Amino acid sequence: MGSLDGRVALITGAGRGIGAALARYFAREGAKVVVNDLGTAPNGSGVDASVAEAVARSITDAGGEAVADTGSVADFGDARRMVATAVEAFGELHVVVNNAAVEAGLGLVDLDEDTFDRVVDVGLKGTYAVSHWAARYWRDSAPPAVDRAIVNTASGSGLLNPLPTQTNYAAAKAGVAAMTTVHALELGRMAVRVNCVSPSMVRTRLTEHVPGMPAPVADGFDPTGPEVTAPLTAYLASAGCPLTGQVLSVRGGTITLNRPWPHGPHVERHDRPWTVAELERELSTLDVGDPYADLAASLQGALGGKGAFASRSALQDMIEDVLARARAAHAG
Ligand SMILES: NC(=O)c1ccc[n+]([C@@H]2O[C@H](COP(=O)([O-])OP(=O)(O)OC[C@H]3O[C@@H](n4cnc5c(N)ncnc54)[C@H](O)[C@@H]3O)[C@@H](O)[C@H]2O)c1
């Protein structure tokens, strides 16, 4: 008996990396899976239908149930069709996993409109589009839908790690986390739970060249293997899971409940408006946090940092180097 027996799941970006691992894991747990993937390069260029088809075939070859869908989550009509595909193939839709994303990093001064739009269209608009059509399907279900689940995909970038060159990606991922809580509240009455998984340092084509990424573990638990987020995602997708509106990060075997943008230290006065001079004085007493310190802390792997940075100027040098490398990679 699997944890997802009888569940029908649409998983976007399921032709490679984390999504492909999710699709296979879900199928092994008894789900019927729509394997969606447009088959793009990491930066979103190109199309390859064989990517989704190969994963769907590997599932059916292993005795599971799956169909391929080769639409783009960023295309509103395609998003509608992938929901319809699940219903046509398997008679129902219980779970949506919004996993598709692309990355194209550039510093703000180099970032052109197309590169901004491409990343935000897949990661942010794509999550909205697929969830929108699934929610409309569930709203119109008769008898009313019960125990439905959406699992979104965020990233430490946008939530925790301030990584240079990620204007588009960080904004998309922070937006996905924000959407998660909004949708959890809006869809509660329709018995749809909405949660978000935030992977970190999972070995896929997006991260395999990141300095510090450990080599695969041949036998036993691989803490950076593509399947590392699958058990949590399956739990969030399973019937009876009580969680909704949560963002959970996964790094190896550690699962952390994230509370993005929590209330921090504060100052207050209620008798009259603040003056600028008072704010200057009072805010200087608070621990306001330091994005450079946050970056230094997140460098292990994420940007190829080599441990402790002696000074802010050394960190700034490293940032300039990252920006220049992104510019060169984009030009090439
Ligand atoms: N790998 C990590 O460490 C890591 C860290 C943080 C977040 N994430 C997130 O996890 C998710 C999966 O990432 P991954 O590392 O497996 O990446 P990946 O590039 O290996 O897989 C992403 C898949 O999405 C597909 N795709 C791209 N555009 C699409 C579109 N418009 N419609 C449908 N499919 C499309 C691609 O073809 C690709 O197969 C992403 O949301 C990513 O942002 C990954």
The ligand as a Gaussian input file, in Angstrom:
#p B3LYP/6-31G(d) Opt

LIG

0 1
 N       18.419000      21.821000      -7.719000
 C       18.376000      22.574000      -6.607000
 O       19.243000      22.514000      -5.726000
 C       17.244000      23.540000      -6.408000
 C       17.354000      24.486000      -5.376000
 C       16.305000      25.367000      -5.160000
 C       15.143000      25.269000      -5.920000
 N       15.066000      24.335000      -6.916000
 C       13.822000      24.281000      -7.685000
 O       13.450000      22.922000      -7.913000
 C       12.736000      22.825000      -9.147000
 C       13.355000      21.780000     -10.059000
 O       14.684000      22.198000     -10.369000
 P       15.765000      21.216000     -10.988000
 O       17.034000      21.528000     -10.291000
 O       15.249000      19.825000     -11.014000
 O       15.867000      21.813000     -12.482000
 P       15.949000      21.079000     -13.931000
 O       16.372000      22.136000     -14.878000
 O       16.743000      19.831000     -13.820000
 O       14.428000      20.683000     -14.213000
 C       13.454000      21.642000     -14.522000
 C       12.574000      21.098000     -15.634000
 O       11.563000      22.097000     -15.939000
 C       11.329000      22.043000     -17.335000
 N       10.721000      23.280000     -17.813000
 C       11.336000      24.464000     -18.048000
 N       10.452000      25.369000     -18.518000
 C        9.242000      24.741000     -18.564000
 C        7.943000      25.158000     -18.933000
 N        7.714000      26.409000     -19.381000
 N        6.928000      24.268000     -18.848000
 C        7.149000      23.003000     -18.431000
 N        8.385000      22.559000     -18.066000
 C        9.406000      23.415000     -18.126000
 C       12.707000      21.818000     -17.931000
 O       12.636000      21.304000     -19.256000
 C       13.335000      20.847000     -16.926000
 O       13.191000      19.514000     -17.352000
 C       12.736000      24.236000      -9.753000
 O       11.553000      24.897000      -9.366000
 C       13.931000      24.894000      -9.084000
 O       13.810000      26.300000      -9.041000
 C       16.088000      23.481000      -7.189000

